[in-house]
Amino acid sequence: MFPMSDTTEWIRKTNVLLNNMKQRSLSEFEYFRFWGLILAISIGRENNRRSYWMEEIDCDTRRVFQPSAFGSRFGIGIRRFEFILRCLSFGDMDPMDRWSPIRPFLAAINERRQQVIDPSYLLVEDELMSSWISRKQDRTIDGIPHLTKIIRKPKGAGTEIKCLADGVVGIMLRLEICEGKEAESRKSGHTFQQGLHILFESVSPGMELGESQWLIQPFCL
């Protein structure tokens, strides 16, 4: 599922930044172990990222659940993890495109899923939010290219992403970032709903898509 053909170049770009910060280079093994930790954190129950590296000796004895202890269990300490996260690179920065650092990653993910997934009869159009909290622990813009606020969402401040999901297996088939009103208007002039239909057509050309009357929460990224 992961776009393996791009991995070597992404590791090379990440290593350039790591080496510039006097850090050792990533191996492919460590690179995918890092991604495994990212996925584990995304479904975890800790309040903050560093809590996943707490060892039993660091925890309150009244704690009900055992600490995650990522460092001793998986061999990547919190300092190393944060250096990799800081240096993670997928493409070169374009000063005219604030989304350029992440755009190659999304393009590769979409292309790979179109290659390997045969969609079922039930395709669901929806949107998701990648929640954002700035360094100041509030919802102000601090480094994010565009901040979307949707009151109805449980965590309604962050990056909004249009998505097309398979309603049978619960996997997302295609993602498109909502880059802001001005940037969206420069694309093709399509509305949000038209944009979802464009995503649908790119996955299943020639098929028709009706309006969604329910939401399905995809469980697999």
C-alpha positions as CSV (number, residue, x, y, z in Angstrom):
1,M,0.0,0.0,0.0
2,F,2.9,2.4,0.7
3,P,4.4,4.0,-2.4
4,M,7.6,2.0,-2.3
5,S,8.9,3.4,-5.6
6,D,9.4,6.8,-4.0
7,T,10.8,5.6,-0.7
8,T,14.5,5.8,-1.7
9,E,14.3,9.4,-2.8
10,W,12.3,10.4,0.3
11,I,14.9,8.8,2.6
12,R,17.7,10.6,0.7
13,K,16.0,14.0,1.1
14,T,15.3,13.3,4.8
15,N,19.0,12.3,5.3
16,V,20.3,15.5,3.8
17,L,18.4,17.5,6.4
18,L,19.4,15.1,9.2
19,N,23.0,15.3,8.3
20,N,22.8,19.1,8.2
21,M,21.7,18.9,11.9
22,K,24.6,16.5,12.7
23,Q,22.3,13.5,13.0
24,R,23.1,10.1,11.5
25,S,21.4,8.9,8.3
26,L,18.2,6.9,8.3
27,S,18.2,3.4,7.0
28,E,15.1,2.0,5.2
29,F,14.4,-0.2,8.2
30,E,14.4,2.8,10.6
31,Y,12.4,4.8,8.1
32,F,9.5,2.3,8.2
33,R,9.8,1.8,11.9
34,F,9.3,5.5,12.2
35,W,6.1,5.3,10.1
36,G,4.9,2.4,12.3
37,L,5.2,4.7,15.3
38,I,3.4,7.4,13.6
39,L,0.5,5.1,12.9
40,A,0.5,3.7,16.4
41,I,0.3,7.3,17.8
42,S,-2.6,8.1,15.5
43,I,-4.8,5.5,17.2
44,G,-3.3,5.8,20.7
45,R,-4.9,7.2,23.8
46,E,-2.1,9.3,25.3
47,N,-2.6,13.1,25.7
48,N,0.6,14.1,24.1
49,R,3.3,12.6,21.8
50,R,6.0,12.4,24.4
51,S,3.8,10.3,26.7
52,Y,4.3,7.3,24.4
53,W,8.0,7.2,25.4
54,M,7.3,7.1,29.1
55,E,8.7,4.1,30.9
56,E,7.1,2.3,33.8
57,I,9.6,4.0,36.2
58,D,8.4,7.4,35.0
59,C,4.7,6.8,35.6
60,D,2.4,7.3,38.5
61,T,1.8,4.0,40.4
62,R,-1.9,4.7,40.2
63,R,-1.9,4.5,36.4
64,V,-4.4,1.9,35.1
65,F,-2.7,1.1,31.8
66,Q,0.9,0.2,31.2
67,P,3.0,2.9,29.6
68,S,3.7,2.6,25.9
69,A,7.5,2.7,26.4
70,F,8.2,3.2,22.6
71,G,11.9,3.8,23.2
72,S,12.7,0.5,24.9
73,R,10.3,-1.5,22.8
74,F,11.0,-0.2,19.4
75,G,14.6,1.2,19.6
76,I,13.8,4.8,18.6
77,G,14.2,7.3,21.4
78,I,12.0,10.4,21.6
79,R,14.8,12.7,20.6
80,R,15.6,10.6,17.5
81,F,11.9,10.4,16.6
82,E,11.5,14.2,16.8
83,F,14.6,14.8,14.7
84,I,13.2,12.5,12.0
85,L,9.8,14.1,12.2
86,R,11.4,17.6,11.9
87,C,13.5,16.5,8.9
88,L,11.0,14.4,7.1
89,S,11.0,15.4,3.4
90,F,9.1,14.4,0.3
91,G,9.9,17.2,-2.1
92,D,11.6,20.6,-2.6
93,M,10.1,23.7,-1.2
94,D,8.5,26.0,-3.8
95,P,8.2,29.5,-2.5
96,M,5.0,30.0,-4.6
97,D,3.3,26.9,-3.3
98,R,3.0,26.5,0.5
99,W,1.8,22.9,0.1
100,S,4.8,21.8,-2.0
101,P,6.6,19.9,0.9
102,I,3.6,17.5,1.3
103,R,2.2,17.5,-2.3
104,P,4.5,14.7,-3.6
105,F,3.5,12.4,-0.7
106,L,-0.2,12.8,-1.4
107,A,0.2,12.4,-5.1
108,A,2.2,9.2,-4.6
109,I,-0.4,7.8,-2.1
110,N,-3.3,8.5,-4.5
111,E,-1.4,7.0,-7.4
112,R,-0.5,3.9,-5.5
113,R,-4.0,3.2,-4.3
114,Q,-5.4,3.6,-7.8
115,Q,-2.9,1.0,-8.9
116,V,-3.5,-1.7,-6.3
117,I,-7.1,-1.2,-5.1
118,D,-10.1,-2.5,-7.0
119,P,-13.0,-0.4,-5.5
120,S,-16.3,-2.1,-4.5
121,Y,-19.7,-1.0,-5.6
122,L,-20.1,1.4,-2.5
123,L,-18.0,4.5,-2.8
124,V,-18.5,7.3,-0.2
125,E,-17.7,10.9,-0.6
126,D,-16.7,12.7,2.6
127,E,-14.2,15.0,4.2
128,L,-11.9,14.6,7.2
129,M,-10.0,16.9,9.4
130,S,-6.3,16.7,10.4
131,S,-6.4,18.6,13.7
132,W,-3.9,21.4,14.3
133,I,-2.6,22.9,17.5
134,S,0.0,25.5,17.3
135,R,3.1,25.8,19.4
136,K,1.2,28.2,21.6
137,Q,-1.4,25.5,22.4
138,D,-4.2,27.4,20.7
139,R,-5.9,27.2,17.3
140,T,-4.1,30.1,15.7
141,I,-2.1,29.8,12.5
142,D,1.5,29.0,13.3
143,G,3.2,27.2,10.4
144,I,0.2,25.6,8.8
145,P,-0.4,26.7,5.2
146,H,-4.1,27.1,5.6
147,L,-6.3,26.7,8.7
148,T,-9.9,25.5,8.2
149,K,-12.5,25.8,10.9
150,I,-15.6,23.6,10.9
151,I,-17.7,23.9,14.1
152,R,-19.6,20.6,13.6
153,K,-16.4,18.5,13.8
154,P,-15.1,17.1,17.1
155,K,-11.8,18.7,16.4
156,G,-12.8,21.3,13.9
157,A,-9.6,23.4,13.4
158,G,-6.9,22.1,11.1
159,T,-6.4,20.9,7.5
160,E,-9.6,19.8,5.7
161,I,-9.2,17.0,3.3
162,K,-11.7,15.8,0.7
163,C,-11.7,12.1,0.4
164,L,-13.3,9.2,-1.4
165,A,-13.6,6.0,0.6
166,D,-14.7,2.4,-0.1
167,G,-17.7,1.8,2.1
168,V,-17.3,-1.9,2.1
169,V,-13.7,-2.3,3.3
170,G,-13.5,1.2,4.9
171,I,-10.3,2.3,3.2
172,M,-9.7,5.8,1.7
173,L,-9.1,5.7,-2.0
174,R,-8.1,9.3,-2.8
175,L,-7.3,12.4,-0.9
176,E,-7.3,16.1,-1.8
177,I,-6.2,18.9,0.5
178,C,-8.5,21.9,0.8
179,E,-5.9,24.6,0.3
180,G,-8.0,27.6,1.0
181,K,-10.6,29.7,-0.8
182,E,-8.2,31.6,-3.0
183,A,-6.1,28.5,-3.9
184,E,-9.2,26.4,-4.6
185,S,-10.6,29.0,-7.0
186,R,-7.4,28.9,-9.0
187,K,-7.7,25.1,-9.6
188,S,-10.6,24.6,-11.9
189,G,-13.3,26.7,-10.3
190,H,-15.1,23.6,-8.9
191,T,-17.1,23.7,-5.8
192,F,-16.5,21.3,-2.9
193,Q,-19.2,18.9,-4.2
194,Q,-17.9,19.1,-7.7
195,G,-14.4,18.4,-6.4
196,L,-15.6,15.1,-4.8
197,H,-17.1,14.0,-8.1
198,I,-13.8,14.8,-9.8
199,L,-12.1,12.5,-7.3
200,F,-14.7,9.8,-7.9
201,E,-14.3,10.0,-11.7
202,S,-10.5,9.6,-11.3
203,V,-10.9,6.4,-9.4
204,S,-13.8,4.8,-11.3
205,P,-14.1,6.5,-14.8
206,G,-17.6,6.2,-16.4
207,M,-19.4,5.3,-13.2
208,E,-22.1,7.5,-11.6
209,L,-22.1,8.7,-8.0
210,G,-25.3,9.7,-6.1
211,E,-25.4,12.1,-3.2
212,S,-24.3,10.6,0.1
213,Q,-27.1,10.2,2.7
214,W,-24.8,8.9,5.4
215,L,-21.2,9.1,6.6
216,I,-18.9,6.1,6.9
217,Q,-15.9,6.5,9.1
218,P,-12.9,4.8,7.2
219,F,-10.9,2.8,9.6
220,C,-7.8,2.2,7.5
221,L,-5.3,4.7,6.2
